[in-house]
Amino acid sequence: MTTKLMDSLGMPYENTYYGNLEETNSIELDSHNEVKRTWSEKKVEKLKAKYNITSLPFIKIIDDETEEELEFWSGFRPEKIKKWNSERG
């Protein structure tokens, strides 16, 4: 739902944890491949620990020019997506 809303708003994003940029970067907790599943579980645990999140998707707003992390959240948060979309002009 998050990417569908962002697409409908024409909001740019990079979907780096689900494989859109690199197949090896996708999180697949239900993979039949044990190595992939174990890697995915570890990646989720690292995200949870670093950002104190309890659900996915995990969204980070990054300033393109400075690469500063402006905000992050987890879960479907349409109000935040719309806020950041309106601020991008």
Summary of the structure (lengths in Angstrom):
residues: 89
radius of gyration: 14.1
end to end distance: 22.5
largest distance: 44.4
contacts: 185
relative contact order: 0.17
helix: 44%
strand: 12%
